Amino acid sequence: MDNKIIYLSEQGFNDLKNELNHLVTVERPNIIKQIAEARDKGDLSENAEYDAAKESQGLLEAKISKLELDLSNARILDESNVDTSTVRLLTHVTIENLENSMQMSYIIVSESEADITAKKISSSSPIGKGLLGKKEGDIVDINVPNGTVKFKIISIKSS
């Protein structure tokens, strides 16, 4: 088992707890019901519904186990106490692509909280890794799938 500590905001921790609760109290009983209904249809050796329900159950149980492990290894970061002298978890960073002058703003979060639509990028993503530990004004070369891009760090704020 991977016992890697993950750092989360309080909201991220609560979101994981709520997702786990939903899987255990809603999804698990639904799959158990599906298995029971499929079993009632007779011969299990040729019952595709039963096989599909059992496979869904296995995937659900794996997801539940991962969430339980993540929650047991989670540490909640105090968002009011984030040091903004460098880019780190839970900092809000604005960067400029020096090739096209486009500016982007992201909050650096743990992998489990990453959500590009909410402008939250993982600290383990190429951009997240490239920005960690850097200061305002720094120019960084970040390897992305399309090659290497130069970014300038415009500002670092607490999220």
C-alpha positions in Angstrom: 0.0 0.0 0.0 1.1 3.5 -0.8 1.2 5.6 2.4 2.2 8.8 0.7 0.9 11.9 2.6 -1.4 14.1 0.6 -2.0 17.7 1.5 -5.5 19.1 1.0 -7.4 22.2 1.6 -10.2 21.8 4.1 -12.7 22.0 1.2 -10.8 19.3 -0.7 -10.8 17.0 2.4 -14.5 17.5 2.9 -15.2 16.8 -0.8 -13.3 13.5 -0.6 -15.2 12.6 2.6 -18.5 13.4 0.9 -17.6 11.4 -2.2 -16.7 8.4 0.0 -19.9 8.7 1.9 -21.9 8.8 -1.4 -20.1 5.7 -2.7 -20.7 3.7 0.5 -24.3 4.8 1.2 -25.7 5.1 -2.3 -23.6 3.4 -4.9 -22.7 0.3 -3.0 -26.3 -0.6 -2.1 -27.3 0.0 -5.7 -24.7 -2.5 -7.0 -25.7 -5.0 -4.4 -29.3 -4.7 -5.5 -28.2 -5.1 -9.2 -26.3 -8.3 -8.3 -29.2 -9.7 -6.4 -31.6 -9.0 -9.3 -29.2 -10.5 -11.9 -28.7 -13.6 -9.7 -32.5 -14.1 -9.6 -32.6 -14.4 -13.3 -31.0 -17.9 -13.2 -27.9 -19.5 -14.7 -25.0 -17.3 -13.6 -22.5 -18.9 -16.1 -24.3 -17.2 -19.0 -25.7 -14.1 -17.2 -24.1 -11.0 -18.7 -26.0 -8.7 -16.3 -24.5 -10.6 -13.3 -21.0 -10.4 -14.8 -21.4 -6.6 -15.4 -22.7 -5.9 -11.9 -19.9 -7.9 -10.3 -17.3 -6.0 -12.4 -18.9 -2.7 -11.4 -18.8 -3.8 -7.8 -15.1 -4.6 -8.1 -14.4 -1.1 -9.6 -16.5 0.6 -6.9 -14.7 -1.3 -4.1 -11.3 -0.3 -5.5 -12.4 3.4 -5.7 -13.7 3.2 -2.1 -10.4 1.7 -0.9 -8.4 4.4 -2.7 -10.5 7.2 -1.1 -10.2 5.6 2.3 -6.4 5.4 1.9 -6.2 9.0 0.7 -8.3 10.2 3.6 -6.2 8.3 6.1 -3.0 9.9 4.6 -4.5 13.4 4.2 -3.2 16.4 6.0 -5.3 19.6 6.0 -3.3 22.7 5.2 -4.3 25.9 6.9 -5.2 28.2 4.0 -5.0 31.3 6.1 -1.3 30.7 6.9 0.1 30.1 3.4 3.5 31.6 2.7 3.4 33.5 -0.6 7.1 34.2 -1.0 7.3 31.2 -3.3 4.9 29.0 -5.3 3.6 26.2 -3.1 0.5 24.2 -2.4 -2.7 26.4 -2.1 -1.0 29.5 -3.6 -2.8 31.4 -6.4 -0.2 32.0 -9.1 -0.5 34.2 -12.2 1.9 33.3 -15.0 2.6 34.8 -18.4 3.5 32.7 -21.5 6.5 34.7 -22.9 5.9 33.4 -26.4 2.4 34.7 -26.8 2.0 37.1 -23.8 -1.1 35.1 -22.6 -1.6 35.3 -18.9 -3.1 32.4 -16.8 -4.0 32.1 -13.2 -4.0 28.8 -11.3 -4.3 27.5 -7.7 -1.7 24.9 -7.0 -3.3 21.9 -5.3 -2.8 18.2 -4.6 -3.5 15.7 -7.3 -6.8 14.7 -5.8 -8.1 18.3 -5.8 -7.0 19.1 -9.3 -9.8 20.5 -11.5 -8.7 22.4 -14.6 -12.2 23.9 -15.1 -11.9 25.5 -11.7 -8.3 26.6 -12.5 -6.8 24.2 -9.9 -3.8 22.4 -11.2 -1.9 19.6 -9.5 1.5 20.2 -8.0 2.5 17.0 -9.8 1.5 18.2 -13.2 4.3 19.5 -15.5 3.3 23.2 -14.9 2.7 22.6 -11.2 6.1 20.9 -10.8 7.8 23.6 -12.8 6.4 26.4 -10.7 6.9 25.0 -7.2 9.5 26.9 -5.2 9.8 29.7 -7.7 9.3 33.4 -6.8 7.5 36.4 -8.4 9.5 37.6 -11.4 11.2 34.3 -12.0 11.2 33.0 -15.6 10.9 29.2 -15.8 11.2 26.7 -18.6 8.5 24.1 -18.3 8.3 20.9 -20.4 4.8 20.4 -21.6 3.5 17.9 -24.2 4.1 20.4 -27.0 7.7 21.1 -26.0 9.3 23.6 -23.6 7.5 26.9 -22.8 8.9 29.9 -21.0 6.7 31.4 -18.3 7.2 34.4 -16.1 5.6 34.4 -12.7 3.6 37.6 -12.4 2.1 37.2 -8.9 1.7 34.8 -6.0 -1.2 35.2 -3.6 -2.9 33.1 -1.0 -5.9 31.3 -2.4 
